[in-house]
Amino acid sequence: MTALTLSASALTVDEAAAACAANGANQTCTNNTATNAGANVAITDTGFLTLTNTATLTSASGNTTITAAGTNITNSSTISNTSGGGDAIDIGVNGAGGASVVFNSGAITALTGGNGSGILTGGNAANVSVTNQASGTISGGYGINHQSANLLSITNFGQITGATNGLFMNSGGGAATINNSGTIRATNAEAINNTSGQLTVTNNTGGLIAGATLGISAATGAIISNYGTISGGTSAVFLNAGNSTFNIYNGSVFTNGIDYNNTAGNTTNFYTGSYTLAVKNYVLGTNTINLRGTGKQLITSGLSGAGTGNIVVVDNSPNTAVVTAAPVAANYASSVINDVLSTTPSTLADIVGTTDLGTGDTVSNEATSGSTTSSGAQAFFPDRKSQKTSRARAAFANVVASSAATGASDALLKGAGQAYDRFGNFVWSRSFGGAHFQDPFGTTNGQRTYAGGTMLGYERREDNWRLGGFFGLARMRTNQALSLDHVTTDTVFGGGYGRYSFGAFNLDGTFSAGSLDATTRRYINNGAEVATGRVRGYFLAPEVALGYNMPIGDGLTFTPTGRLRYTGSFLDGYTETGSTQNVTYGKSVSQQFEERAEFRVRKAFVDQRGLPGNVYVQVAAIAAQRVGPAGFSANLAGNSFTVGSGFARSKVGGSVGLGFNYKLTQQLDLFGSVDATAFTDKSYSLAARAGLKVAF
């Protein structure tokens, strides 16, 4: 046994960071004890101060609580000045230091009733970066007062508040960059007051910039990107000079509008969404409005003369989205019927093999030879086990040898097929669902359409003919990308289909038609108003297809098929309600031709019970063309305009899919398939179908 020896050594405990001296130079220190400096400055550093503050640090000095030439301050507690004229933090007031950083998750406060600031950057300050976390508060007579010619960078998730200004930039040419996701507020004047230098403000979703008089007062060359709310008692934004840029995104709100102050060279960019933007003193000839989103209409209402009125931007995407419902519904109906027809019932020979019927007639065993006709081998329940097959052949031979051979063979031919009864009838049901995605393309906004529905059908077979009818219900929901706008479309549809088989060829025909009942919701100014409409119409979709079955051995069949489909969508006109921006849309017609070259490989099999099934994989090349009118008329408040259809006049694409058919019992068949499709107009879709076919 080896002895276990324990050794001990002295443990060294790191010394705590040094406490802060009231007066020092280039200190790196921690304040973790509540300190009230009274009428004195709590910390004065003539150089660069690196401070971690985790306890209350207070001063009543008329100057400041902390002053340094440069700082790196991390505050999770309270730094406050309780004097009416004192600041909580001064940077670069009494000397020049390096680039400064303030990271705040606590409170940095000066009296809001005085002239003091939460943070003051003096003329000697280098670049200053302030990050205010969601739990952070910076407040005073001025929340942040920037007096340096160097860059001020602010990232705010919390509260920055000032009695006079939340942010005051009198920088003598220095730039200020503000990224706001929290609140910047002024209780008496402007929330952000920039008197000189470049101002860049990004107000993110959920961000609020609110002033008693103005949200933002901007100097030359301001860049303001708004996703949230900018609010002012007089105006949201006031321009002291021109050459400014406004980027107005979905969700943007400017309470009391923008006062352009008769300045020139300003650019206003509207992105996704509908807007009614109030403007004052806007000069049409010297400023620019851009519609960066797609599917929009610009109307400048009442801007002649003094230039006070509204810039109205209408996003027509909800209306054009209704047009997409018809091709989506027609495509689902077509694909379901295609699946139903592809599960072709097998011939009589699949059960009996090559047999002399006793009358001199011989039926070839197509399943054994690999040959397929319109009623291919995969659809029967061919029992390949020798005993069952022998019994089936014997039974059939006895029947057809009788005097009623002809009638019996007809009945067996009909009844032996997959899910057919002995008279050649069957019913089927299918449920389907999927998603269609349209990325922004041309004048089309991005859209996401989700659909689901069900179909019921009946079919009868007579010799080389298969004839059937169907009925279906579906609902589609289209959401506009980057927007609250959406459309819900209900459709009731039905039609008929048929197949004629001759040799190895199949000639298919399908006709589907249905009603369209759509509700549109268009959100204006981030939902401050909602324009609602209801549009009704119908669609027609005839289709023909020719396929050829080529056996390639080992139970495999290769079937190339050519398809041609027309889809016509015919929608009534309607007028929106519920907003001050209600648009009247005229009737619209959309017509599309689609050509497909499909290539399917199907594998037939028989399970251990002797019941058949098959699986397939399919690829297709697709081309589509829109014909007829390229748009339709609309009117808003007496202003007539044309809404483009928004879709590519021609496109090409491809799809890949797979599916299966499995016979659960002699009377019940289970089907399923899935496919993915993509086009050159940046649209793509996923679809799935499943269902049952039952003998009755």
C-alpha positions in Angstrom: 0.0 0.0 0.0 1.3 3.5 -0.9 1.0 6.1 1.8 -1.1 9.1 1.0 0.7 12.3 1.7 -1.1 15.6 2.0 0.8 18.8 1.5 -0.3 22.3 2.4 0.8 25.6 1.1 -0.1 29.2 1.9 -3.1 30.5 -0.1 -2.8 33.9 -1.6 -5.9 36.0 -1.7 -6.0 38.8 -4.4 -6.1 42.2 -2.9 -9.3 44.1 -3.6 -9.1 46.9 -6.1 -7.9 50.1 -4.6 -10.4 52.5 -3.2 -10.8 55.8 -5.0 -9.0 58.8 -3.8 -10.9 62.1 -3.7 -8.0 63.6 -5.7 -5.7 61.7 -7.9 -4.3 61.1 -11.4 -4.9 58.1 -13.7 -6.6 56.1 -11.0 -7.9 52.6 -11.4 -10.2 52.1 -8.5 -13.5 50.7 -7.1 -16.1 52.4 -5.0 -18.1 49.8 -3.1 -18.9 51.9 -0.1 -21.7 54.5 0.0 -20.1 57.9 0.0 -21.6 61.4 0.3 -19.0 64.0 -0.4 -21.3 66.8 0.7 -20.2 70.1 -0.9 -17.0 68.6 -2.3 -16.3 66.8 -5.5 -16.4 63.1 -4.7 -13.6 62.1 -7.2 -11.3 64.4 -9.1 -8.9 62.8 -11.5 -6.5 65.0 -13.4 -5.8 62.2 -15.8 -7.7 59.1 -16.9 -10.1 57.6 -14.4 -11.0 53.9 -14.5 -13.8 53.4 -12.0 -16.1 50.5 -11.1 -18.9 51.8 -9.0 -21.1 49.4 -7.0 -22.3 51.7 -4.2 -24.0 55.1 -4.0 -21.7 58.0 -4.7 -23.2 61.4 -4.0 -22.1 65.0 -4.0 -23.9 68.3 -3.3 -21.2 70.3 -5.1 -22.2 72.9 -7.5 -19.6 71.6 -9.8 -19.7 67.8 -10.2 -19.7 64.5 -8.4 -17.0 62.9 -10.6 -14.6 64.9 -12.9 -11.8 63.5 -15.0 -9.9 64.3 -18.2 -10.9 60.9 -19.5 -12.9 58.0 -18.1 -13.8 54.4 -18.2 -16.7 54.2 -15.8 -18.8 51.1 -15.1 -21.7 52.0 -12.9 -24.2 49.5 -11.5 -25.4 51.6 -8.5 -25.9 55.4 -8.2 -23.8 58.4 -9.1 -25.8 61.5 -8.3 -25.4 65.3 -7.7 -28.1 66.9 -5.5 -27.0 70.5 -6.2 -29.1 72.5 -8.7 -26.2 73.4 -10.9 -24.0 70.3 -10.5 -23.3 67.5 -12.8 -23.0 63.8 -11.9 -20.1 63.1 -14.3 -17.9 65.6 -16.1 -15.5 64.4 -18.8 -12.8 66.6 -20.4 -14.0 69.8 -18.7 -10.7 70.6 -16.8 -8.2 68.8 -19.0 -7.7 66.6 -22.1 -7.8 62.8 -21.8 -8.2 59.8 -24.1 -11.3 58.3 -25.6 -13.9 57.8 -22.8 -16.4 55.1 -22.1 -19.4 55.1 -19.7 -21.3 51.8 -19.2 -24.4 52.3 -17.0 -26.8 49.8 -15.6 -27.7 51.9 -12.5 -28.5 55.6 -12.1 -26.5 58.6 -13.2 -28.5 61.7 -12.1 -28.4 65.4 -11.5 -31.4 67.5 -10.3 -33.9 67.7 -13.1 -35.0 71.1 -11.9 -31.5 72.7 -12.4 -29.0 73.2 -15.1 -26.8 70.2 -14.2 -26.3 67.2 -16.5 -26.2 63.5 -15.9 -23.1 63.4 -18.1 -21.3 66.5 -19.4 -18.6 66.3 -22.0 -16.4 69.4 -22.1 -14.5 71.0 -24.8 -11.4 69.0 -24.0 -13.1 65.6 -24.2 -12.0 63.1 -26.8 -14.5 60.6 -28.4 -17.1 59.6 -25.8 -19.1 56.3 -25.9 -22.1 55.9 -23.6 -24.0 52.7 -23.2 -27.2 52.8 -21.1 -28.6 49.4 -20.3 -32.3 48.6 -20.0 -32.1 49.1 -16.2 -30.1 52.3 -16.5 -31.2 55.9 -16.0 -29.4 59.0 -17.0 -31.1 62.2 -16.0 -30.7 65.9 -15.1 -31.6 69.3 -16.4 -29.9 67.7 -19.4 -29.6 63.9 -19.6 -26.4 64.1 -21.6 -24.8 67.5 -22.5 -22.2 67.2 -25.3 -19.9 70.2 -25.7 -17.0 68.5 -27.5 -16.1 68.7 -31.1 -15.3 65.0 -31.1 -17.7 62.1 -31.6 -20.4 61.2 -29.2 -21.8 57.7 -29.5 -24.9 56.7 -27.5 -26.5 53.3 -27.3 -29.6 53.4 -25.2 -31.8 50.6 -23.9 -33.0 52.4 -20.8 -34.1 55.9 -19.9 -32.3 59.2 -20.8 -34.3 62.1 -19.4 -33.8 65.9 -19.2 -36.0 68.7 -18.1 -34.6 70.9 -20.9 -33.2 68.2 -23.3 -32.7 64.5 -23.0 -29.7 65.0 -25.3 -28.1 68.3 -26.1 -25.3 68.5 -28.7 -23.7 71.9 -29.0 -20.5 70.4 -30.3 -19.1 72.9 -32.6 -18.9 70.5 -35.5 -18.6 67.2 -33.7 -20.7 64.3 -34.8 -23.3 62.5 -32.6 -24.5 58.9 -33.3 -27.5 57.7 -31.4 -28.9 54.2 -31.4 -32.1 54.1 -29.3 -34.1 51.1 -28.2 -35.3 52.7 -25.0 -36.7 56.2 -24.1 -35.2 59.6 -24.7 -37.4 62.3 -23.2 -37.5 66.0 -22.4 -40.2 67.3 -20.1 -39.9 71.0 -21.1 -38.3 71.3 -24.6 -36.7 69.1 -27.2 -35.8 65.4 -26.5 -32.8 65.7 -28.8 -31.4 69.1 -29.6 -28.6 69.2 -32.1 -27.4 72.7 -32.9 -24.4 71.8 -35.1 -22.5 68.9 -36.4 -23.6 65.7 -38.0 -26.5 63.9 -36.2 -27.3 60.3 -36.9 -30.3 58.8 -35.1 -31.6 55.2 -35.4 -34.8 54.8 -33.4 -35.4 51.1 -33.2 -38.7 49.1 -32.8 -40.1 50.0 -29.4 -37.9 53.0 -29.1 -39.4 56.4 -28.0 -38.0 59.8 -28.5 -40.5 62.3 -27.0 -40.1 66.0 -26.3 -42.6 68.6 -24.9 -42.0 70.8 -27.9 -40.0 68.7 -30.4 -38.8 65.1 -30.6 -35.7 66.1 -32.6 -34.3 69.5 -33.5 -31.7 68.7 -36.2 -28.9 70.7 -37.7 -27.4 70.2 -41.2 -27.2 66.8 -42.7 -29.1 64.8 -40.1 -29.8 61.1 -40.9 -32.8 59.8 -39.1 -33.9 56.2 -39.4 -37.1 55.4 -37.6 -38.7 52.1 -36.7 -40.3 53.3 -33.5 -42.0 56.5 -32.3 -40.7 60.1 -32.5 -43.1 62.5 -30.8 -43.2 66.3 -30.2 -45.9 68.7 -28.9 -45.3 70.9 -31.9 -43.6 68.5 -34.4 -41.8 65.2 -34.2 -38.8 66.6 -36.1 -37.8 70.1 -36.9 -35.0 70.8 -39.5 -32.8 73.8 -38.8 -31.1 73.3 -42.1 -31.4 71.1 -45.2 -29.7 68.1 -46.8 -31.2 65.7 -44.2 -32.3 62.1 -44.8 -35.3 60.3 -43.3 -35.5 56.5 -43.6 -39.1 55.6 -42.6 -39.5 51.8 -41.9 -42.4 49.7 -41.0 -43.6 50.6 -37.5 -42.5 54.2 -37.8 -44.6 56.9 -36.2 -44.0 60.6 -36.3 -46.4 62.2 -33.9 -47.4 65.7 -35.1 -45.3 65.1 -38.3 -42.1 66.6 -39.7 -41.4 70.3 -40.1 -39.1 70.7 -43.1 -38.8 74.4 -42.4 -38.7 75.2 -46.1 -35.3 73.7 -46.4 -33.9 72.0 -49.5 -32.0 68.9 -50.5 -33.8 66.6 -48.1 -34.5 63.0 -49.0 -37.4 61.0 -47.5 -37.3 57.2 -48.1 -40.4 55.1 -47.4 -39.9 51.4 -46.9 -42.4 48.5 -46.3 -45.8 49.6 -45.1 -48.6 52.2 -45.6 -48.2 55.7 -44.2 -49.9 59.0 -43.8 -47.1 61.4 -42.9 -48.1 64.9 -41.8 -45.6 67.5 -43.1 -45.1 71.2 -42.7 -43.3 73.7 -44.8 -42.4 71.1 -47.4 -41.2 72.4 -50.8 -42.0 69.8 -53.4 -39.6 71.0 -56.1 -36.4 71.0 -53.9 -36.8 67.8 -52.0 -37.0 64.1 -52.9 -39.4 61.3 -51.9 -38.3 57.7 -52.7 -40.5 54.5 -52.3 -37.9 52.0 -51.4 -40.4 49.2 -50.8 -42.3 47.7 -53.7 -46.0 47.7 -54.7 -46.5 51.3 -53.4 -48.4 54.4 -54.5 -47.3 57.9 -53.6 -49.8 60.7 -53.2 -48.8 64.2 -51.9 -52.0 65.7 -50.6 -52.3 69.5 -50.0 -48.6 70.2 -50.3 -48.9 73.1 -52.7 -48.6 76.7 -51.4 -47.3 76.5 -47.9 -46.4 72.9 -48.2 -48.4 71.7 -45.3 -50.4 68.5 -45.7 -49.8 64.8 -46.0 -47.5 62.5 -47.8 -49.6 59.4 -48.3 -48.0 56.1 -49.2 -50.3 53.2 -50.0 -49.0 49.7 -49.9 -51.1 47.8 -52.4 -49.6 44.4 -51.5 -52.8 43.1 -49.7 -54.8 43.7 -52.8 -52.4 42.1 -55.2 -52.0 39.2 -52.8 -55.6 38.1 -53.5 -54.5 37.4 -57.1 -52.1 34.8 -56.0 -54.8 32.8 -54.3 -56.2 31.4 -57.6 -53.0 29.8 -58.9 -52.3 28.4 -55.4 -55.7 26.8 -55.2 -55.6 25.6 -58.8 -52.1 24.1 -58.2 -53.3 22.1 -55.1 -56.4 20.8 -57.0 -54.2 19.8 -60.0 -51.6 18.1 -57.9 -54.2 16.1 -56.0 -55.9 14.9 -59.1 -52.5 14.1 -60.6 -51.7 11.9 -57.6 -55.1 10.2 -57.8 -54.6 9.4 -61.5 -51.1 8.3 -61.0 -52.1 5.4 -58.7 -53.5 3.6 -61.7 -55.4 0.4 -61.0 -53.8 -2.8 -62.4 -55.2 -5.1 -65.0 -56.8 -8.4 -64.5 -53.6 -10.1 -65.5 -51.9 -8.8 -62.4 -54.0 -11.4 -60.4 -54.2 -14.3 -62.8 -50.9 -14.0 -64.7 -50.7 -15.3 -68.3 -53.7 -17.7 -68.6 -55.6 -19.5 -71.2 -59.1 -18.5 -70.4 -60.5 -21.7 -71.8 -62.0 -19.9 -74.7 -58.8 -19.5 -76.7 -58.1 -16.0 -75.3 -54.8 -15.3 -73.5 -54.2 -12.5 -71.0 -50.5 -11.5 -70.7 -49.1 -11.0 -67.2 -48.0 -7.4 -67.3 -46.8 -7.3 -63.8 -44.4 -10.2 -64.5 -43.2 -8.8 -67.8 -42.7 -5.3 -66.3 -45.0 -3.8 -69.0 -47.5 -1.1 -67.8 -50.6 0.3 -69.3 -53.0 2.8 -68.1 -53.8 0.3 -65.4 -50.3 -0.5 -64.2 -49.2 -3.4 -62.0 -48.6 -1.4 -58.9 -52.2 -0.7 -58.2 -53.6 -4.2 -57.6 -53.1 -6.4 -54.7 -51.3 -9.1 -56.7 -50.6 -11.9 -54.4 -47.2 -13.2 -55.6 -47.1 -16.1 -53.2 -47.5 -19.3 -55.2 -50.4 -20.8 -53.3 -52.5 -17.8 -53.3 -51.7 -17.1 -56.9 -52.6 -20.6 -57.9 -55.9 -20.4 -56.1 -56.7 -17.1 -57.8 -55.8 -18.4 -61.2 -57.9 -21.5 -60.7 -60.8 -19.6 -59.4 -60.7 -17.2 -62.3 -60.3 -19.9 -64.9 -63.4 -21.6 -63.5 -65.4 -18.5 -63.7 -64.4 -17.4 -67.2 -64.8 -20.9 -68.5 -68.5 -20.8 -67.6 -71.2 -19.6 -70.0 -71.2 -16.2 -68.2 -67.5 -15.8 -68.8 -67.8 -12.4 -70.4 -69.9 -10.8 -67.8 -67.9 -12.3 -65.0 -64.6 -11.2 -66.4 -65.9 -7.6 -66.7 -67.0 -7.6 -63.1 -63.7 -9.0 -61.9 -61.8 -6.6 -64.1 -63.5 -3.7 -62.3 -63.5 -5.2 -58.9 -60.0 -6.4 -58.8 -58.5 -3.0 -59.2 -57.1 -1.0 -56.3 -59.9 0.3 -54.1 -62.5 -0.3 -56.9 -65.6 -2.2 -56.1 -66.7 -4.8 -58.6 -68.6 -2.3 -60.6 -65.6 0.0 -61.1 -66.5 2.7 -58.5 -64.4 4.2 -55.8 -64.4 7.3 -53.6 -61.3 9.1 -52.3 -60.4 11.9 -50.0 -57.3 14.1 -49.7 -56.0 16.7 -47.3 -53.3 19.1 -48.4 -51.3 21.9 -46.9 -48.2 23.9 -47.6 -46.5 27.3 -47.9 -45.7 29.6 -50.8 -43.0 32.2 -50.3 -42.4 35.2 -52.5 -39.3 37.2 -51.8 -39.3 40.9 -52.9 -39.0 40.9 -56.7 -39.6 43.7 -59.2 -42.7 45.5 -57.9 -43.7 42.6 -55.7 -43.4 42.8 -51.9 -42.3 39.8 -50.0 -45.2 37.5 -49.1 -45.7 34.3 -47.1 -48.8 32.3 -48.0 -49.9 29.3 -45.8 -52.7 27.1 -47.1 -54.6 24.0 -46.0 -57.7 22.2 -47.2 -59.4 19.0 -48.1 -60.9 17.4 -51.2 -63.4 14.6 -51.8 -63.8 12.7 -55.0 -65.7 10.0 -56.8 -64.4 8.0 -59.8 -65.8 5.4 -62.2 -63.9 3.2 -64.6 -65.2 1.9 -67.9 -62.8 0.0 -70.2 -60.0 2.5 -71.1 -61.8 5.4 -69.5 -61.6 6.8 -65.9 -64.0 9.6 -65.1 -64.4 11.4 -61.8 -65.5 14.5 -60.0 -64.3 16.3 -56.9 -65.2 19.0 -54.3 -62.9 20.9 -52.0 -62.5 23.6 -49.4 -59.4 25.6 -48.6 -58.2 28.6 -46.6 -55.1 30.7 -47.3 -53.4 33.3 -45.2 -50.9 35.7 -46.8 -48.7 37.8 -44.6 -46.7 40.6 -46.0 -43.0 40.4 -45.3 -41.8 43.1 -42.8 -45.4 44.3 -42.4 -48.5 43.6 -40.4 -50.6 43.6 -43.5 -52.3 40.3 -44.3 -55.0 38.6 -46.4 -57.2 35.7 -45.5 -58.8 33.9 -48.5 -61.5 31.2 -48.4 -62.2 29.1 -51.5 -64.8 26.5 -52.3 -64.0 24.7 -55.5 -64.8 21.6 -57.5 -64.6 20.1 -60.9 -64.1 17.0 -63.0 -61.3 14.9 -64.4 -60.8 12.0 -66.7 -58.2 9.8 -68.3 -58.2 7.9 -71.6 -55.6 5.2 -72.0 -54.4 3.9 -75.3 -51.5 1.6 -75.5 -48.8 2.9 -73.2 -50.2 6.5 -73.4 -52.4 8.3 -70.9 -54.4 11.4 -71.9 -55.6 13.3 -68.9 -58.0 16.3 -68.6 -58.9 18.3 -65.5 -61.2 21.2 -65.0 -61.4 23.0 -61.6 -63.3 26.2 -60.7 -64.0 27.9 -57.5 -65.1 31.0 -55.6 -62.7 33.4 -53.8 -63.7 35.3 -50.7 -60.8 37.4 -49.3 -60.5 39.8 -46.4 -57.7 42.3 -46.6 -56.2 44.2 -43.7 -53.8 47.0 -44.4 -52.1 48.6 -41.4 -51.4 52.4 -41.6 -48.8 54.1 -39.4 -47.9 50.9 -37.6 -51.6 50.0 -36.9 -52.7 53.5 -35.8 -55.4 52.8 -38.5 -56.4 49.7 -40.2 -58.0 49.7 -43.7 -60.1 46.6 -44.1 -61.6 45.3 -47.4 -63.5 42.3 -48.7 -63.1 41.2 -52.3 -64.9 38.4 -54.0 -64.4 36.6 -57.2 -63.8 33.3 -58.9 -61.2 31.3 -60.7 -61.1 28.8 -63.6 -58.4 26.3 -64.3 -58.5 23.8 -67.1 -55.6 21.4 -67.7 -54.5 18.8 -70.1 -51.7 16.3 -69.9 -50.2 13.5 -72.0 -48.0 10.8 -70.4 -46.2 7.7 -71.7 -45.5 4.7 -69.5 -42.1 3.1 -70.1 -41.3 -0.1 -68.1 -37.5 -0.2 -67.3 -37.4 -3.5 -65.4 -37.5 -4.7 -61.8 -40.9 -3.2 -61.2 -39.8 0.3 -62.3 -41.8 2.5 -64.6 -40.5 5.7 -66.2 -43.3 8.1 -67.1 -42.6 11.4 -68.9 -45.6 13.7 -69.0 -46.3 17.1 -70.6 -48.9 19.4 -69.0 -50.5 22.6 -70.0 -52.7 24.6 -67.6 -54.5 27.9 -67.7 -55.6 29.7 -64.6 -57.9 32.7 -64.8 -58.6 34.9 -61.7 -61.5 37.3 -61.9 -62.0 39.6 -58.9 -64.7 42.2 -58.2 -63.9 45.8 -57.2 -64.2 46.9 -53.6 -63.6 49.8 -51.2 -61.7 49.6 -48.0 -63.2 50.8 -44.7 -62.0 51.8 -41.3 -59.3 54.4 -42.0 -58.7 57.8 -43.4 -56.7 56.2 -46.2 -59.4 54.0 -47.7 -58.7 53.0 -51.3 -61.3 52.0 -53.9 -60.0 49.2 -56.1 -61.4 48.4 -59.5 -62.1 44.9 -60.9 -59.0 42.9 -61.7 -58.3 40.0 -64.1 -55.2 37.8 -63.9 -54.5 35.1 -66.4 -51.6 32.6 -66.4 -50.5 29.8 -68.7 -48.2 27.2 -67.2 -46.3 24.4 -69.0 -44.7 21.5 -67.2 -42.4 18.7 -68.4 -42.6 16.0 -65.7 -40.4 12.9 -65.3 -41.5 10.3 -62.8 -39.9 7.0 -61.8 -42.3 4.6 -60.0 -41.3 1.5 -58.1 -44.0 -1.1 -57.5 -43.8 -3.6 -54.7 -45.9 -6.3 -52.9 -45.8 -6.6 -49.1 -45.7 -9.8 -47.1 -49.5 -10.0 -47.2 -49.6 -9.9 -50.9 -51.0 -6.4 -51.1 -49.4 -3.9 -53.5 -47.9 -0.5 -53.1 -45.6 1.9 -54.9 -43.3 4.8 -54.3 -42.2 7.4 -56.8 -39.8 10.3 -57.3 -40.5 13.1 -59.7 -38.8 16.1 -61.2 -40.3 18.8 -63.4 -39.3 21.8 -65.5 -41.9 24.6 -65.4 -42.5 27.7 -67.4 -45.3 30.3 -66.7 -46.5 33.4 -68.5 -49.0 36.0 -67.5 -51.2 37.5 -70.2 -53.8 40.2 -70.3 -53.9 43.4 -68.2 -50.8 44.3 -66.3 -52.7 46.1 -63.6 -56.0 47.6 -62.5 -57.4 51.0 -61.5 -57.6 52.5 -58.0 -58.6 55.7 -56.4 -57.8 57.5 -53.1 -59.5 60.7 -52.1 -60.0 61.7 -55.7 -56.5 60.7 -56.8 -56.7 58.0 -59.5 -53.8 55.6 -60.1 -53.0 52.2 -61.5 -52.0 49.3 -59.4 -49.6 46.9 -61.1 -50.3 43.2 -60.8 -46.8 43.1 -59.2 -45.8 39.7 -60.7 -43.4 38.6 -63.3 -44.8 38.4 -66.8 -42.8 35.2 -67.4 -40.8 32.9 -65.2 -39.2 29.5 -65.3 -38.6 27.1 -62.5 -38.4 23.5 -61.4 -39.7 21.1 -58.8 -38.8 17.9 -57.1 -41.2 15.6 -55.3 -41.8 12.1 -53.9 -44.8 10.1 -52.9 -46.2 6.8 -52.0 -49.3 4.6 -52.3 -49.9 1.7 -49.9 -52.8 -0.7 -49.7 -53.7 -1.1 -46.0 -56.5 -3.5 -46.8 -58.2 -4.7 -50.0 -60.7 -1.9 -49.6 -58.5 0.9 -48.2 -55.5 2.7 -49.8 -53.3 5.3 -48.2 -51.6 8.0 -50.3 -49.0 10.7 -49.5 -46.7 13.1 -51.4 -44.6 16.1 -50.9 -42.8 18.4 -53.3 -40.8 21.6 -53.4 -40.8 24.2 -56.2 -38.7 27.3 -57.0 -39.0 30.0 -59.8 -36.7 32.7 -61.2 -38.9 35.4 -59.7 -37.6 34.5 -56.2 -40.8 32.5 -55.3 -40.7 29.0 -53.9 -43.1 26.7 -52.2 -43.5 23.5 -50.2 -46.6 21.3 -50.4 -47.7 18.1 -48.8 -50.8 15.9 -49.5 -52.2 12.8 -47.9 -55.4 10.9 -48.2 -57.5 7.7 -48.6 -59.2 5.8 -51.4 -62.0 3.5 -50.3 -64.1 0.9 -52.1 -67.8 1.1 -51.4 
